[in-house]
Amino acid sequence: MKELGRMLKFTLFSISAGLIEIGSFTLFNEVMRLPYWLGYLLALVLSVLWNFTLNRRYTFKSASNIPIAMVKVAAFYVVFTPLSTWLEHYYTATLGWNEYVATGLNMLLNFVTEFLYQRYFVFGKSVDTRK
């Protein structure tokens, strides 16, 4: 039951991070007219910072060393960001998909892989150690 609650919290915080990502992406893409890849990258960074902060404190209740946990999350994104940026480009430039559909698909991929990564690698042994 505890893991189900944890998954629900992660989902809700991820939805809020997704709203931040889509909102900031829309600002960068439609208003500021940044290059597509740059708008996507900046929006992703903003959502990651938001998601990490809330999930460390409320979902995983971790008292682990914050800089070490952030380095672990950064390592995830060292792999995920180039891959997802390439996928975004492939979906939109090669396949002709709508930018928002491509972003939504990458957000779903991020949601699943990031939960597993944070739960079992970033916070694994420090889950529920925060008072």
VMD Tcl script that builds the backbone (N, CA, C; Angstrom):
set m [mol new atoms 393]
animate dup $m
set s [atomselect $m all]
$s set {name element resname resid chain x y z} {
  {N N MET 1 A 0.817 -1.194 0.000}
  {CA C MET 1 A 0.000 0.000 0.000}
  {C C MET 1 A 0.867 1.267 0.000}
  {N N LYS 2 A 1.987 1.208 0.707}
  {CA C LYS 2 A 2.878 2.361 0.777}
  {C C LYS 2 A 3.448 2.696 -0.607}
  {N N GLU 3 A 3.805 1.652 -1.370}
  {CA C GLU 3 A 4.349 1.878 -2.715}
  {C C GLU 3 A 3.292 2.449 -3.654}
  {N N LEU 4 A 2.053 2.035 -3.479}
  {CA C LEU 4 A 0.972 2.574 -4.292}
  {C C LEU 4 A 0.808 4.070 -4.026}
  {N N GLY 5 A 0.863 4.451 -2.756}
  {CA C GLY 5 A 0.809 5.869 -2.389}
  {C C GLY 5 A 1.988 6.634 -2.965}
  {N N ARG 6 A 3.155 6.012 -2.929}
  {CA C ARG 6 A 4.357 6.635 -3.476}
  {C C ARG 6 A 4.193 6.846 -4.993}
  {N N MET 7 A 3.652 5.838 -5.681}
  {CA C MET 7 A 3.443 5.957 -7.125}
  {C C MET 7 A 2.423 7.060 -7.440}
  {N N LEU 8 A 1.398 7.165 -6.614}
  {CA C LEU 8 A 0.381 8.201 -6.816}
  {C C LEU 8 A 0.989 9.590 -6.638}
  {N N LYS 9 A 1.769 9.778 -5.582}
  {CA C LYS 9 A 2.435 11.069 -5.367}
  {C C LYS 9 A 3.367 11.393 -6.532}
  {N N PHE 10 A 4.154 10.404 -6.942}
  {CA C PHE 10 A 5.078 10.620 -8.058}
  {C C PHE 10 A 4.304 11.031 -9.308}
  {N N THR 11 A 3.175 10.379 -9.526}
  {CA C THR 11 A 2.343 10.704 -10.690}
  {C C THR 11 A 1.835 12.141 -10.615}
  {N N LEU 12 A 1.319 12.538 -9.465}
  {CA C LEU 12 A 0.791 13.900 -9.325}
  {C C LEU 12 A 1.888 14.951 -9.476}
  {N N PHE 13 A 3.040 14.701 -8.872}
  {CA C PHE 13 A 4.144 15.655 -9.013}
  {C C PHE 13 A 4.663 15.672 -10.449}
  {N N SER 14 A 4.640 14.519 -11.097}
  {CA C SER 14 A 5.076 14.461 -12.495}
  {C C SER 14 A 4.110 15.205 -13.398}
  {N N ILE 15 A 2.823 15.124 -13.083}
  {CA C ILE 15 A 1.846 15.900 -13.855}
  {C C ILE 15 A 2.132 17.393 -13.698}
  {N N SER 16 A 2.415 17.820 -12.460}
  {CA C SER 16 A 2.727 19.240 -12.259}
  {C C SER 16 A 4.013 19.624 -12.996}
  {N N ALA 17 A 4.993 18.732 -12.992}
  {CA C ALA 17 A 6.233 19.000 -13.730}
  {C C ALA 17 A 5.953 19.023 -15.232}
  {N N GLY 18 A 5.061 18.150 -15.673}
  {CA C GLY 18 A 4.677 18.147 -17.081}
  {C C GLY 18 A 4.004 19.440 -17.488}
  {N N LEU 19 A 3.169 19.977 -16.596}
  {CA C LEU 19 A 2.521 21.265 -16.880}
  {C C LEU 19 A 3.563 22.386 -16.972}
  {N N ILE 20 A 4.560 22.314 -16.097}
  {CA C ILE 20 A 5.644 23.300 -16.161}
  {C C ILE 20 A 6.409 23.143 -17.471}
  {N N GLU 21 A 6.670 21.891 -17.853}
  {CA C GLU 21 A 7.405 21.656 -19.095}
  {C C GLU 21 A 6.617 22.140 -20.314}
  {N N ILE 22 A 5.351 21.779 -20.391}
  {CA C ILE 22 A 4.539 22.205 -21.532}
  {C C ILE 22 A 4.340 23.724 -21.538}
  {N N GLY 23 A 4.092 24.291 -20.364}
  {CA C GLY 23 A 3.907 25.746 -20.284}
  {C C GLY 23 A 5.155 26.508 -20.694}
  {N N SER 24 A 6.292 26.091 -20.170}
  {CA C SER 24 A 7.526 26.793 -20.525}
  {C C SER 24 A 7.926 26.501 -21.973}
  {N N PHE 25 A 7.681 25.266 -22.432}
  {CA C PHE 25 A 7.957 24.950 -23.841}
  {C C PHE 25 A 7.111 25.836 -24.756}
  {N N THR 26 A 5.849 26.019 -24.412}
  {CA C THR 26 A 4.971 26.865 -25.213}
  {C C THR 26 A 5.494 28.302 -25.241}
  {N N LEU 27 A 5.914 28.794 -24.091}
  {CA C LEU 27 A 6.498 30.133 -24.022}
  {C C LEU 27 A 7.732 30.241 -24.916}
  {N N PHE 28 A 8.638 29.267 -24.790}
  {CA C PHE 28 A 9.877 29.293 -25.578}
  {C C PHE 28 A 9.611 29.109 -27.070}
  {N N ASN 29 A 8.648 28.248 -27.403}
  {CA C ASN 29 A 8.382 27.899 -28.801}
  {C C ASN 29 A 7.506 28.937 -29.503}
  {N N GLU 30 A 6.433 29.344 -28.861}
  {CA C GLU 30 A 5.443 30.194 -29.517}
  {C C GLU 30 A 5.696 31.688 -29.325}
  {N N VAL 31 A 6.168 32.057 -28.140}
  {CA C VAL 31 A 6.340 33.482 -27.838}
  {C C VAL 31 A 7.766 33.942 -28.138}
  {N N MET 32 A 8.740 33.215 -27.588}
  {CA C MET 32 A 10.131 33.627 -27.750}
  {C C MET 32 A 10.743 33.143 -29.063}
  {N N ARG 33 A 10.087 32.172 -29.687}
  {CA C ARG 33 A 10.536 31.618 -30.971}
  {C C ARG 33 A 11.978 31.101 -30.923}
  {N N LEU 34 A 12.309 30.452 -29.796}
  {CA C LEU 34 A 13.628 29.833 -29.687}
  {C C LEU 34 A 13.700 28.653 -30.642}
  {N N PRO 35 A 14.908 28.256 -31.026}
  {CA C PRO 35 A 15.008 27.027 -31.817}
  {C C PRO 35 A 14.349 25.886 -31.038}
  {N N TYR 36 A 13.710 25.007 -31.771}
  {CA C TYR 36 A 12.921 23.939 -31.147}
  {C C TYR 36 A 13.710 23.176 -30.091}
  {N N TRP 37 A 14.925 22.736 -30.430}
  {CA C TRP 37 A 15.716 21.918 -29.513}
  {C C TRP 37 A 16.051 22.679 -28.239}
  {N N LEU 38 A 16.309 23.992 -28.348}
  {CA C LEU 38 A 16.661 24.791 -27.176}
  {C C LEU 38 A 15.452 24.985 -26.265}
  {N N GLY 39 A 14.305 25.253 -26.856}
  {CA C GLY 39 A 13.083 25.389 -26.063}
  {C C GLY 39 A 12.753 24.100 -25.326}
  {N N TYR 40 A 12.912 22.973 -26.012}
  {CA C TYR 40 A 12.664 21.672 -25.385}
  {C C TYR 40 A 13.638 21.444 -24.238}
  {N N LEU 41 A 14.907 21.719 -24.471}
  {CA C LEU 41 A 15.932 21.485 -23.454}
  {C C LEU 41 A 15.704 22.355 -22.217}
  {N N LEU 42 A 15.428 23.616 -22.399}
  {CA C LEU 42 A 15.181 24.510 -21.261}
  {C C LEU 42 A 13.933 24.097 -20.489}
  {N N ALA 43 A 12.881 23.735 -21.201}
  {CA C ALA 43 A 11.648 23.294 -20.543}
  {C C ALA 43 A 11.890 22.016 -19.746}
  {N N LEU 44 A 12.685 21.125 -20.298}
  {CA C LEU 44 A 13.013 19.873 -19.609}
  {C C LEU 44 A 13.772 20.149 -18.314}
  {N N VAL 45 A 14.750 21.030 -18.367}
  {CA C VAL 45 A 15.536 21.359 -17.171}
  {C C VAL 45 A 14.644 21.945 -16.074}
  {N N LEU 46 A 13.757 22.849 -16.434}
  {CA C LEU 46 A 12.849 23.434 -15.437}
  {C C LEU 46 A 11.968 22.369 -14.789}
  {N N SER 47 A 11.437 21.472 -15.589}
  {CA C SER 47 A 10.557 20.437 -15.036}
  {C C SER 47 A 11.327 19.450 -14.168}
  {N N VAL 48 A 12.566 19.148 -14.530}
  {CA C VAL 48 A 13.388 18.217 -13.737}
  {C C VAL 48 A 13.681 18.798 -12.365}
  {N N LEU 49 A 14.039 20.057 -12.314}
  {CA C LEU 49 A 14.328 20.689 -11.020}
  {C C LEU 49 A 13.097 20.677 -10.112}
  {N N TRP 50 A 11.959 21.006 -10.665}
  {CA C TRP 50 A 10.703 20.993 -9.918}
  {C C TRP 50 A 10.400 19.583 -9.413}
  {N N ASN 51 A 10.446 18.614 -10.313}
  {CA C ASN 51 A 10.096 17.228 -10.001}
  {C C ASN 51 A 11.044 16.631 -8.949}
  {N N PHE 52 A 12.327 16.873 -9.099}
  {CA C PHE 52 A 13.309 16.354 -8.148}
  {C C PHE 52 A 13.038 16.892 -6.746}
  {N N THR 53 A 12.818 18.186 -6.658}
  {CA C THR 53 A 12.620 18.824 -5.357}
  {C C THR 53 A 11.404 18.254 -4.629}
  {N N LEU 54 A 10.287 18.173 -5.323}
  {CA C LEU 54 A 9.066 17.667 -4.685}
  {C C LEU 54 A 9.153 16.176 -4.363}
  {N N ASN 55 A 9.684 15.397 -5.283}
  {CA C ASN 55 A 9.741 13.959 -5.047}
  {C C ASN 55 A 10.734 13.572 -3.957}
  {N N ARG 56 A 11.847 14.256 -3.875}
  {CA C ARG 56 A 12.806 13.949 -2.801}
  {C C ARG 56 A 12.159 14.177 -1.436}
  {N N ARG 57 A 11.457 15.286 -1.322}
  {CA C ARG 57 A 10.886 15.659 -0.030}
  {C C ARG 57 A 9.613 14.889 0.318}
  {N N TYR 58 A 8.685 14.771 -0.615}
  {CA C TYR 58 A 7.360 14.244 -0.279}
  {C C TYR 58 A 7.089 12.812 -0.740}
  {N N THR 59 A 7.626 12.402 -1.857}
  {CA C THR 59 A 7.348 11.063 -2.371}
  {C C THR 59 A 8.269 10.033 -1.739}
  {N N PHE 60 A 9.571 10.304 -1.813}
  {CA C PHE 60 A 10.545 9.339 -1.309}
  {C C PHE 60 A 10.989 9.657 0.115}
  {N N LYS 61 A 10.646 10.848 0.599}
  {CA C LYS 61 A 10.957 11.270 1.967}
  {C C LYS 61 A 12.400 10.933 2.338}
  {N N SER 62 A 13.290 11.387 1.483}
  {CA C SER 62 A 14.686 11.011 1.616}
  {C C SER 62 A 15.494 12.067 2.358}
  {N N ALA 63 A 16.318 11.598 3.277}
  {CA C ALA 63 A 17.254 12.467 3.981}
  {C C ALA 63 A 18.654 12.328 3.391}
  {N N SER 64 A 18.735 11.721 2.217}
  {CA C SER 64 A 20.043 11.498 1.593}
  {C C SER 64 A 20.703 12.827 1.248}
  {N N ASN 65 A 21.979 12.758 1.019}
  {CA C ASN 65 A 22.776 13.910 0.643}
  {C C ASN 65 A 22.210 14.501 -0.650}
  {N N ILE 66 A 21.715 15.722 -0.591}
  {CA C ILE 66 A 21.065 16.333 -1.751}
  {C C ILE 66 A 22.017 16.476 -2.940}
  {N N PRO 67 A 23.242 16.974 -2.766}
  {CA C PRO 67 A 24.125 17.082 -3.940}
  {C C PRO 67 A 24.401 15.726 -4.603}
  {N N ILE 68 A 24.561 14.692 -3.810}
  {CA C ILE 68 A 24.800 13.365 -4.403}
  {C C ILE 68 A 23.558 12.891 -5.157}
  {N N ALA 69 A 22.394 13.088 -4.565}
  {CA C ALA 69 A 21.148 12.705 -5.240}
  {C C ALA 69 A 20.985 13.498 -6.533}
  {N N MET 70 A 21.322 14.778 -6.507}
  {CA C MET 70 A 21.212 15.597 -7.721}
  {C C MET 70 A 22.197 15.136 -8.791}
  {N N VAL 71 A 23.380 14.734 -8.396}
  {CA C VAL 71 A 24.354 14.217 -9.366}
  {C C VAL 71 A 23.818 12.936 -10.003}
  {N N LYS 72 A 23.186 12.087 -9.205}
  {CA C LYS 72 A 22.605 10.863 -9.756}
  {C C LYS 72 A 21.492 11.173 -10.752}
  {N N VAL 73 A 20.658 12.152 -10.412}
  {CA C VAL 73 A 19.593 12.548 -11.336}
  {C C VAL 73 A 20.207 13.185 -12.587}
  {N N ALA 74 A 21.230 13.994 -12.399}
  {CA C ALA 74 A 21.910 14.592 -13.556}
  {C C ALA 74 A 22.487 13.504 -14.463}
  {N N ALA 75 A 23.019 12.433 -13.869}
  {CA C ALA 75 A 23.556 11.328 -14.677}
  {C C ALA 75 A 22.461 10.686 -15.532}
  {N N PHE 76 A 21.262 10.562 -14.956}
  {CA C PHE 76 A 20.128 10.047 -15.732}
  {C C PHE 76 A 19.888 10.932 -16.947}
  {N N TYR 77 A 19.906 12.244 -16.720}
  {CA C TYR 77 A 19.614 13.178 -17.800}
  {C C TYR 77 A 20.765 13.364 -18.772}
  {N N VAL 78 A 21.977 12.999 -18.377}
  {CA C VAL 78 A 23.095 12.996 -19.327}
  {C C VAL 78 A 22.802 11.985 -20.438}
  {N N VAL 79 A 22.114 10.915 -20.087}
  {CA C VAL 79 A 21.719 9.916 -21.076}
  {C C VAL 79 A 20.366 10.277 -21.692}
  {N N PHE 80 A 19.380 10.596 -20.848}
  {CA C PHE 80 A 18.025 10.814 -21.335}
  {C C PHE 80 A 17.907 12.043 -22.237}
  {N N THR 81 A 18.560 13.139 -21.882}
  {CA C THR 81 A 18.384 14.381 -22.627}
  {C C THR 81 A 18.859 14.282 -24.071}
  {N N PRO 82 A 20.070 13.812 -24.343}
  {CA C PRO 82 A 20.455 13.688 -25.762}
  {C C PRO 82 A 19.559 12.696 -26.515}
  {N N LEU 83 A 19.207 11.604 -25.845}
  {CA C LEU 83 A 18.347 10.622 -26.496}
  {C C LEU 83 A 16.972 11.223 -26.801}
  {N N SER 84 A 16.380 11.892 -25.818}
  {CA C SER 84 A 15.041 12.459 -26.033}
  {C C SER 84 A 15.089 13.637 -27.004}
  {N N THR 85 A 16.168 14.416 -26.988}
  {CA C THR 85 A 16.306 15.517 -27.940}
  {C C THR 85 A 16.404 14.965 -29.359}
  {N N TRP 86 A 17.167 13.901 -29.518}
  {CA C TRP 86 A 17.266 13.255 -30.825}
  {C C TRP 86 A 15.908 12.685 -31.247}
  {N N LEU 87 A 15.217 12.033 -30.301}
  {CA C LEU 87 A 13.895 11.490 -30.612}
  {C C LEU 87 A 12.925 12.607 -31.005}
  {N N GLU 88 A 12.964 13.727 -30.289}
  {CA C GLU 88 A 12.107 14.863 -30.625}
  {C C GLU 88 A 12.382 15.330 -32.056}
  {N N HIS 89 A 13.647 15.441 -32.387}
  {CA C HIS 89 A 14.019 15.860 -33.741}
  {C C HIS 89 A 13.560 14.828 -34.771}
  {N N TYR 90 A 13.774 13.561 -34.477}
  {CA C TYR 90 A 13.365 12.492 -35.393}
  {C C TYR 90 A 11.850 12.498 -35.599}
  {N N TYR 91 A 11.096 12.584 -34.506}
  {CA C TYR 91 A 9.636 12.589 -34.604}
  {C C TYR 91 A 9.142 13.762 -35.445}
  {N N THR 92 A 9.716 14.945 -35.208}
  {CA C THR 92 A 9.184 16.149 -35.856}
  {C C THR 92 A 9.788 16.383 -37.244}
  {N N ALA 93 A 11.100 16.293 -37.370}
  {CA C ALA 93 A 11.753 16.617 -38.644}
  {C C ALA 93 A 11.680 15.465 -39.645}
  {N N THR 94 A 11.839 14.247 -39.165}
  {CA C THR 94 A 11.854 13.105 -40.077}
  {C C THR 94 A 10.460 12.543 -40.321}
  {N N LEU 95 A 9.716 12.349 -39.240}
  {CA C LEU 95 A 8.386 11.750 -39.366}
  {C C LEU 95 A 7.277 12.779 -39.567}
  {N N GLY 96 A 7.589 14.059 -39.307}
  {CA C GLY 96 A 6.612 15.121 -39.505}
  {C C GLY 96 A 5.542 15.208 -38.426}
  {N N TRP 97 A 5.832 14.652 -37.249}
  {CA C TRP 97 A 4.861 14.690 -36.152}
  {C C TRP 97 A 4.730 16.103 -35.602}
  {N N ASN 98 A 3.611 16.368 -34.985}
  {CA C ASN 98 A 3.375 17.620 -34.279}
  {C C ASN 98 A 4.339 17.708 -33.086}
  {N N GLU 99 A 4.871 18.891 -32.831}
  {CA C GLU 99 A 5.846 19.074 -31.741}
  {C C GLU 99 A 5.284 18.684 -30.382}
  {N N TYR 100 A 3.997 18.948 -30.169}
  {CA C TYR 100 A 3.394 18.657 -28.868}
  {C C TYR 100 A 3.156 17.157 -28.679}
  {N N VAL 101 A 2.855 16.462 -29.745}
  {CA C VAL 101 A 2.723 14.998 -29.669}
  {C C VAL 101 A 4.078 14.380 -29.355}
  {N N ALA 102 A 5.113 14.863 -30.026}
  {CA C ALA 102 A 6.471 14.359 -29.789}
  {C C ALA 102 A 6.905 14.622 -28.350}
  {N N THR 103 A 6.648 15.813 -27.870}
  {CA C THR 103 A 7.005 16.156 -26.490}
  {C C THR 103 A 6.225 15.301 -25.500}
  {N N GLY 104 A 4.943 15.103 -25.758}
  {CA C GLY 104 A 4.118 14.262 -24.884}
  {C C GLY 104 A 4.619 12.830 -24.811}
  {N N LEU 105 A 5.014 12.273 -25.934}
  {CA C LEU 105 A 5.555 10.911 -25.945}
  {C C LEU 105 A 6.845 10.828 -25.137}
  {N N ASN 106 A 7.722 11.802 -25.300}
  {CA C ASN 106 A 8.965 11.809 -24.521}
  {C C ASN 106 A 8.694 12.015 -23.036}
  {N N MET 107 A 7.680 12.785 -22.708}
  {CA C MET 107 A 7.324 12.984 -21.301}
  {C C MET 107 A 6.843 11.673 -20.673}
  {N N LEU 108 A 6.088 10.897 -21.428}
  {CA C LEU 108 A 5.628 9.595 -20.929}
  {C C LEU 108 A 6.809 8.644 -20.720}
  {N N LEU 109 A 7.728 8.607 -21.668}
  {CA C LEU 109 A 8.931 7.789 -21.536}
  {C C LEU 109 A 9.740 8.231 -20.313}
  {N N ASN 110 A 9.869 9.521 -20.131}
  {CA C ASN 110 A 10.594 10.076 -18.992}
  {C C ASN 110 A 9.918 9.683 -17.681}
  {N N PHE 111 A 8.599 9.784 -17.617}
  {CA C PHE 111 A 7.834 9.469 -16.410}
  {C C PHE 111 A 8.139 8.056 -15.911}
  {N N VAL 112 A 8.051 7.095 -16.780}
  {CA C VAL 112 A 8.240 5.698 -16.389}
  {C C VAL 112 A 9.683 5.425 -15.987}
  {N N THR 113 A 10.614 5.834 -16.825}
  {CA C THR 113 A 12.022 5.522 -16.536}
  {C C THR 113 A 12.537 6.299 -15.324}
  {N N GLU 114 A 12.079 7.527 -15.162}
  {CA C GLU 114 A 12.564 8.314 -14.023}
  {C C GLU 114 A 12.035 7.793 -12.693}
  {N N PHE 115 A 10.794 7.340 -12.651}
  {CA C PHE 115 A 10.285 6.770 -11.400}
  {C C PHE 115 A 11.156 5.588 -10.974}
  {N N LEU 116 A 11.390 4.672 -11.874}
  {CA C LEU 116 A 12.185 3.486 -11.549}
  {C C LEU 116 A 13.606 3.867 -11.139}
  {N N TYR 117 A 14.189 4.792 -11.858}
  {CA C TYR 117 A 15.552 5.226 -11.566}
  {C C TYR 117 A 15.642 5.899 -10.198}
  {N N GLN 118 A 14.719 6.815 -9.912}
  {CA C GLN 118 A 14.762 7.512 -8.626}
  {C C GLN 118 A 14.427 6.570 -7.473}
  {N N ARG 119 A 13.424 5.743 -7.657}
  {CA C ARG 119 A 12.987 4.848 -6.572}
  {C C ARG 119 A 14.076 3.868 -6.175}
  {N N TYR 120 A 14.730 3.283 -7.162}
  {CA C TYR 120 A 15.655 2.190 -6.864}
  {C C TYR 120 A 17.127 2.575 -6.895}
  {N N PHE 121 A 17.489 3.681 -7.531}
  {CA C PHE 121 A 18.907 4.047 -7.580}
  {C C PHE 121 A 19.193 5.332 -6.807}
  {N N VAL 122 A 18.465 6.381 -7.101}
  {CA C VAL 122 A 18.758 7.666 -6.456}
  {C C VAL 122 A 18.422 7.620 -4.965}
  {N N PHE 123 A 17.213 7.170 -4.638}
  {CA C PHE 123 A 16.756 7.199 -3.250}
  {C C PHE 123 A 16.595 5.811 -2.630}
  {N N GLY 124 A 16.912 4.762 -3.345}
  {CA C GLY 124 A 16.662 3.385 -2.926}
  {C C GLY 124 A 16.838 3.084 -1.448}
  {N N LYS 125 A 18.024 3.285 -0.913}
  {CA C LYS 125 A 18.280 2.934 0.495}
  {C C LYS 125 A 17.902 4.042 1.467}
  {N N SER 126 A 17.584 5.219 0.931}
  {CA C SER 126 A 17.257 6.339 1.832}
  {C C SER 126 A 15.773 6.682 1.824}
  {N N VAL 127 A 14.957 5.843 1.190}
  {CA C VAL 127 A 13.506 6.090 1.171}
  {C C VAL 127 A 12.967 6.062 2.598}
  {N N ASP 128 A 12.152 7.047 2.894}
  {CA C ASP 128 A 11.494 7.172 4.208}
  {C C ASP 128 A 12.477 7.395 5.368}
  {N N THR 129 A 13.593 8.043 5.096}
  {CA C THR 129 A 14.545 8.354 6.170}
  {C C THR 129 A 14.392 9.782 6.664}
  {N N ARG 130 A 13.619 10.590 5.977}
  {CA C ARG 130 A 13.400 11.973 6.375}
  {C C ARG 130 A 12.326 12.036 7.436}
  {N N LYS 131 A 12.587 12.751 8.495}
  {CA C LYS 131 A 11.621 12.868 9.598}
  {C C LYS 131 A 10.596 13.915 9.308}
}
mol reanalyze $m
mol bondsrecalc $m
mol representation Tube
mol addrep $m
